[in-house]
Amino acid sequence: NYKIKLKSFDFLKVDIEGEDFKVLKNINLKKYKPKLICIEDRIEKNQNKNKIDKYLKSIKYKLIFRSPVNLFYQKLEK
C-alpha cells in the first residue's frame, strides 16, 4: 500500500513472515531491477518458497547463495 519514491535501489530485503511472495508480486521488479534480493529461508515461516523461486527466475534472477536463514538472488545481466 506504500508508494516507492526511489528511482532505483540495488538491494531488497524481504522478511514479511510468510507474506514474502505477495510483497514481491506487488513490487515492480522489472522497473526497479535491484541487483540483489534477500528472502528469508525458514520453511515454517515461508510456505511460498517454491513460488518465490519460480517467480524470481522468470524475471531473470538467479539464486547465488543460501545461508541458514536467507536466500540471495542476483539479477542476471542481459
C-alpha positions as CSV (number, residue, x, y, z in Angstrom):
1,N,0.0,0.0,0.0
2,Y,3.0,2.3,0.1
3,K,4.4,4.1,-2.9
4,I,8.1,3.8,-3.6
5,K,9.6,7.2,-4.1
6,L,13.0,6.0,-5.1
7,K,14.1,6.0,-8.8
8,S,16.1,2.9,-8.2
9,F,17.6,0.7,-5.5
10,D,20.3,-2.1,-5.5
11,F,19.3,-4.2,-2.6
12,L,15.9,-5.5,-1.5
13,K,15.5,-7.5,1.8
14,V,12.1,-9.1,2.2
15,D,11.1,-10.7,5.6
16,I,7.3,-10.4,5.9
17,E,6.5,-13.6,8.0
18,G,5.1,-15.7,5.2
19,E,3.8,-12.9,3.0
20,D,7.1,-12.6,1.0
21,F,5.6,-13.8,-2.3
22,K,2.7,-11.4,-2.0
23,V,5.1,-8.5,-1.3
24,L,7.4,-9.4,-4.2
25,K,4.5,-9.6,-6.7
26,N,3.5,-6.1,-5.6
27,I,6.9,-4.5,-6.3
28,N,7.6,-3.7,-9.9
29,L,10.9,-5.6,-10.0
30,K,11.0,-5.2,-13.8
31,K,11.1,-1.4,-13.3
32,Y,13.4,-1.1,-10.3
33,K,15.7,-4.1,-11.0
34,P,17.5,-4.4,-7.7
35,K,20.8,-6.2,-8.2
36,L,20.4,-8.3,-5.1
37,I,17.3,-9.7,-3.4
38,C,17.4,-11.4,0.0
39,I,14.4,-13.5,1.1
40,E,14.1,-15.2,4.5
41,D,14.6,-19.0,4.1
42,R,12.7,-20.5,7.0
43,I,10.3,-23.2,5.8
44,E,7.9,-22.8,8.8
45,K,7.6,-19.1,8.0
46,N,7.7,-19.2,4.2
47,Q,5.4,-21.7,2.7
48,N,5.7,-19.9,-0.7
49,K,9.4,-20.6,-1.2
50,N,8.8,-22.5,-4.5
51,K,6.6,-19.8,-5.8
52,I,9.2,-17.2,-5.0
53,D,12.0,-19.1,-6.6
54,K,9.9,-19.7,-9.8
55,Y,8.8,-16.1,-9.9
56,L,12.3,-14.6,-9.5
57,K,13.8,-17.0,-12.1
58,S,11.0,-15.9,-14.5
59,I,12.2,-12.3,-14.2
60,K,15.9,-13.1,-14.6
61,Y,17.1,-13.6,-11.0
62,K,19.4,-16.4,-10.0
63,L,19.8,-18.0,-6.6
64,I,23.5,-17.3,-5.8
65,F,23.8,-18.0,-2.1
66,R,21.8,-19.8,0.7
67,S,22.6,-19.1,4.3
68,P,21.0,-20.9,7.2
69,V,18.5,-18.0,7.3
70,N,18.3,-16.3,3.9
71,L,18.2,-16.9,0.2
72,F,20.1,-14.4,-2.0
73,Y,19.1,-13.8,-5.6
74,Q,21.2,-11.8,-8.1
75,K,19.8,-10.0,-11.2
76,L,21.2,-11.6,-14.3
77,E,22.8,-9.4,-16.9
78,K,21.3,-9.3,-20.4
